[in-house]
Amino acid sequence: MTIHRLLAQLTVTDLNPAIDWYTALFERGPDARPMPGLAEWHLSDSYGIQVWAEPDRAGHSTVVLAESDLDDRLARLIRAGVDHGGVQEASRFRILPITDPDGNRIVFTGPDR
């Protein structure tokens, strides 16, 4: 048996406003709505993000996404109106942490310059 797909899950209070926010973040709507309270963005054939409405657990999730061009991601966030704290230097990488309206953390990582 082999695991061949990963869907990281971020829990939110209310799905509809979360879909709007994640649509701005990923520059497209969800790829699937497999059941009530759930939206999915398939970022490749083998991984993606689930946004799940579960108010009691909302805002306590973190996901890290490796980005090939962190400066381009920053420009896209600015165009989409997504709040951010800018790119930060880390030990061997640069990071671009953002927080969704429920407090979930999404960290984009990219290579050092």
N, C-alpha and C positions, 0 to 999 in steps of 0.2 A: 504494500500500500504506500502511495506517495502523495504528499500534499502538493497540489499544483496551482492553488489560487489563494490569495490573501485579500480579505476585505477588512480594513481597519474601521472601527465604528466610533462615531462621535455622537454622544447623547445630547439632545436639545429639549427645551421646554415645549416649543410649538413648532411643528414641522413646516408650515407654510412660510413664515418669515425666514426660517432657516434655509429653505430651498432658495428663496430670493438671494440670501447672502452667499450661499455656496455657488449659486449660478454666477454671481458676479466674480467670485474667487476663481472659479474654473473656466469662466468665460463661455459657459454653455449650461443648459439645463441638465437634469439628471438623465442618466441612460436607462434607468429602470425604476419602477415603483412596484416592487414585488408583493407588497402587502400594505395594508393601512398602517400609517405611522412610520414608513420607511422609504427613503430615497437613496439611490446608488449612483455614484459616478465611477465608471470603469475607466481608469487612467491608463490601462494597458490590458493585454489579454490575461495577465496573471495577477494583477493587483488593482485595488480600487478603494473607495471610501464609501462607507454607509453612514447616513445621517438618520438617527433613530430618535423618535419622540418618546422620551421617558422622563417626565418632569422631575421625579424624585432623584434621579441620577444625573440630571443635566449639568453640564459645565465642568465635569471632572475628567475629561478625556484629553489625551495628547496624541498627536501623530507627527512623525517626522518624515518629510518627503525630500529626497535628494533631487536637486534641480541642476540641470546642465548649465544654465546661464542665470545666475542669481540676480544680476543687474537687469536683465530683461524681465524677470519675475517682478522685481521692484517696480519697474516702469509700468507693467501691466496692473499691479495693485493700485498704483497712483491713478491710472486711467479709469479703473473700475470704481474708484472711490473707497477702497478698502483701507481702513486705518492700519497703521503699522508703526513700528519704532525705528525703522531703517535697518540697514545691514549692520551686523556686529561681527567683530573679529573673534574667532575662537582659536583653539590650539593649532589645528591643521586645516580648518575649514572656516568659511564665513557662514553666518546664520542670519535668517530673516524670520524672527518669530512674530506671529500675529495671534490675535485672540478673536474668536467669534462672539457674537452678542450674548451667548450664554456663558462664556468664560472658558470654552474649550480652547486648547492651544494647538496651533498648527505651526510647525517649525520647518521652513524650507532651509536646506543646507546646500552649499555649493563649494566648489574648489577655491582654495586661496588663490589670490591673483598671481 
